Amino acid sequence: MEARMKSPANPDVTTAIQHLFKAVHSSGVDPRVLELVHLRAGQINGCSACVFAGVASAKKHGETDERLHNVVAWREAPFFTEAERAALALTEAATRIQDGAPGVTDEIWDDATAHFDESELSAIILNIALTNFFNRINRTVREPAGKAW
């Protein structure tokens, strides 16, 4: 597959995105949790570029192949903490909002608040939104897997 555009973002958009990433990554949330969130949203949306980049970035933060191979089946896999499971459930609920999906239920929200404070939750939610943003751009312009930004 070949990308339809070299770069879909103008410099002002790139600068704004960099500021959002800085906010996410300065929140105190374990970077591995943020990487799991990014990877799961990319998997749900079928964004090969984000999945590829997410795996590469997660490995840089110390993630293991065992855990990365099981993100797609995190509910059944024994490799994730309760906090990571809460973040992954929030990711799925916030990402799957089409076709009458229930979205973030009170149960999912309460579980997330049991593991993360408001600042951390804000960062996780922003990370989910940013990943979904990139997934939509990448799917539109047919960005192929193979780049790790």
C-alpha positions in Angstrom: 0.0 0.0 0.0 1.2 3.5 -0.8 0.3 6.6 1.1 -2.0 9.1 -0.7 -0.1 12.1 0.8 3.4 12.7 2.1 2.3 14.6 5.1 -1.4 15.4 5.8 -0.6 17.9 8.6 0.6 21.5 8.1 3.3 22.9 10.5 0.7 24.6 12.8 -1.1 21.3 13.3 2.1 19.5 14.0 3.1 22.0 16.6 -0.4 21.7 18.3 -0.1 17.9 18.3 3.4 18.1 19.9 1.9 20.2 22.7 -0.9 17.6 23.2 1.7 14.8 23.4 3.7 16.8 25.9 0.6 17.2 28.1 -0.1 13.5 27.9 3.4 12.4 28.7 4.0 14.9 31.5 1.0 13.6 33.5 2.7 11.0 35.5 1.0 8.0 33.9 3.3 5.1 33.4 4.4 5.3 29.7 3.8 1.6 29.3 0.1 2.2 30.1 -0.1 5.0 27.5 1.6 2.7 25.0 -0.9 -0.1 25.7 -3.8 2.4 25.3 -2.4 3.6 22.0 -1.8 0.1 20.7 -5.3 -1.1 21.6 -7.1 1.8 20.0 -5.0 1.3 16.9 -5.9 -2.4 16.8 -9.6 -1.6 17.1 -9.5 0.9 14.3 -7.3 -1.3 12.0 -4.6 1.3 11.7 -1.5 -0.6 10.7 0.7 2.5 11.0 -0.3 3.2 14.6 -0.1 -0.5 15.5 3.4 -0.7 14.0 4.5 2.6 15.7 2.8 1.6 19.0 4.7 -1.7 19.2 8.0 0.0 18.4 7.4 2.7 21.0 6.2 0.3 23.6 9.3 -1.8 23.2 11.5 1.3 23.8 9.6 1.7 27.1 10.4 -1.9 28.1 7.3 -3.8 27.0 7.8 -7.5 26.3 6.7 -9.3 23.2 4.6 -11.6 25.4 2.5 -8.7 26.6 2.4 -6.9 23.2 1.2 -10.0 21.4 -1.7 -10.3 24.0 -3.0 -6.8 24.0 -5.7 -7.8 21.5 -6.8 -10.5 24.0 -6.1 -8.6 27.2 -9.3 -9.8 29.0 -8.2 -13.5 28.7 -4.4 -12.9 29.1 -2.8 -13.1 32.6 -0.1 -10.5 31.8 -1.8 -7.2 32.7 -2.3 -5.4 36.0 -5.7 -4.3 37.2 -4.8 -0.7 36.4 -3.8 -1.7 32.9 -7.0 -3.6 32.5 -9.0 -0.5 33.6 -7.1 1.6 31.0 -7.7 -0.9 28.3 -11.4 -1.2 29.1 -11.7 2.6 29.0 -9.8 2.7 25.7 -12.2 0.2 24.1 -15.3 1.9 25.4 -14.2 5.4 24.3 -13.0 4.1 20.9 -16.1 1.9 20.1 -18.8 4.5 20.1 -20.4 3.7 16.7 -23.5 1.7 16.0 -25.1 2.1 19.4 -22.2 0.8 21.4 -22.7 1.8 25.1 -19.5 3.9 25.3 -18.0 4.5 28.7 -20.4 3.0 31.2 -20.4 3.9 34.9 -18.8 0.6 35.7 -15.9 1.2 33.3 -15.5 4.8 34.6 -15.6 3.7 38.3 -13.0 1.1 37.6 -10.7 3.6 35.9 -11.1 6.1 38.8 -10.1 3.4 41.3 -6.7 3.2 39.6 -6.0 6.7 38.2 -6.4 10.2 39.6 -8.1 13.0 37.6 -4.9 14.2 36.1 -3.9 10.8 35.0 -7.4 10.1 33.6 -7.3 13.3 31.6 -4.0 12.2 30.1 -5.3 8.7 29.3 -8.5 10.1 27.7 -6.4 12.6 25.7 -4.1 9.7 24.6 -7.2 7.7 23.5 -8.5 10.7 21.5 -5.2 11.4 19.9 -4.8 7.8 18.8 -8.3 7.8 17.3 -7.4 11.1 15.6 -4.3 9.6 14.0 -6.1 6.4 13.2 -8.7 8.3 11.1 -6.0 10.4 9.3 -3.9 7.4 8.6 -6.8 5.3 7.3 -7.9 8.3 5.1 -4.5 8.8 3.5 -3.6 5.1 3.6 -0.5 5.6 5.7 1.3 2.2 5.5 2.9 0.5 8.5 6.7 0.8 8.7 7.4 4.2 10.2 7.9 4.6 13.9 7.6 8.3 14.7 
